[in-house]
Amino acid sequence: SDLIGSVRYIDRDRELRSDNARYFSDQGRLQAQGHVFILDTADGSEVRNGDLVYLRVTDFRPEEELTVTTAGDGIRPEATFLRSTPNETVSDEEPSGVPEGGTDEYKVVGDRIFIRGGSYLTSTGNTVIERDSLTAFANNAVYDRSTDELLLDGEARVESNTYDLAGQTIVMTTTESQSDEVRARREATLTSESLHVRAPEIVMFLDDGAVRNLVAIPLSGDAPATEETRDSTRPIASADDFELTADSLEMISPSGALESIFASGAARSVSHARDSLNVESLPDYALADWLEGDTVVVTFRPRLLDPAAVAVTGGANADYEVEKIMARVQARSFYRLLPTDSSAQAGIDPPALHYVVGDEITIHMDAGELESMEVVG
């Protein structure tokens, strides 16, 4: 059947509008072009633009399939659908299929969009996905509504109001506690106003879009790094002139406010805040302040002049400064001080060098400067 001009097609599950369409009844195949619009009458999802091939359920096809590709006008297809939650249920009083557990909306734009059975979606070619305050980009994307898992593959990136996360692949899922888990693998980086993290793999746990926990680790399943590759595969976090690296890093940020970073396994923190004290005669190990130990814990505080602003925002939009650094097990600390000679000039005359070894070393900071040090053992 050739349908020409202002086409409207309705079956049990969908409604289609387009400029023109062709229907092959023996194959259960519908093709449509021109101002394509498809509405899923069961759950309210929509598809717009592009050229459509819709394969209905038949005796030889157990699930419907819908493919939309970029049309000759260059306008890319766009799909809008409801995201599932793991505890969703469908009540008898709501035959529309809208879950009681609550949903939010995905908007997907790509060169080609494929949907099977209403629960499995793939998008290929410069895919862009929007959800609440998140915008995701990737070469390709796969979403399984039955498990609520979104896979971004190829130069994947997720942007929000407070951070940018990138990696070769990113997987977004919902945990049993209803928080979102976002896992970036291979060349993963996280950038925010106050912190930059680089690692083979970064895992974030979100509550209402805010980062509650972040873990930076070597790639799971990979062989242990050799001595030659260890430094290049270790996670590293940096903020202003501060740098922290270890075998694994965990960032704690309740309510989105950065609270602490726990570095485990040959941990090392480095500060370049006092590099103005350096002179040419200093050896390489003395060109930065550093603290080492089996574990290093760094705590932060918001850098806000108005205490009332911290109370209102919870520190979520604040810049941060290091409050305390603690190293445990075989701890070592190196720190540069102003020259001891009162007539010496900083940056011209060598600084005084302070080196400490202990079982546990705690450094208290104030505005980037060492305020006090405690050494145990």
Secondary structure, DSSP 8 states (H G I E B T S, - for coil): -EEEEEEEEE-SSEEEEEEEEEEETTTTEEEEESS-EEEETTT--EEESSEEEEE--BTTBSS-EEEEE--TT----EEEEEE--TT----TT-TT---TT--EEEEEE-SEEEEETTTEEEEEEEEEEEETTEEEEEEEEEEETTTTEEEEEEEEEEE-SSEEEEEEEEEEEE-TTS-EEEEEEEEEEEEESS-EEEEEEEEEEEETTEEEEEEEES-TTS----TTTHHHHS-EEEETTEEEE-SEEEEE-GGG---EEEEEEEEEEEE-TTGGG--TTS-GGGSSEEEEEEEEEEEEEE--S-HHHHHHHTTTT--EEEEEEEEEEEEEEEEEE--SSTT--BTTB--EEEEEEEEEEEEEEETTEEEEEEEE-
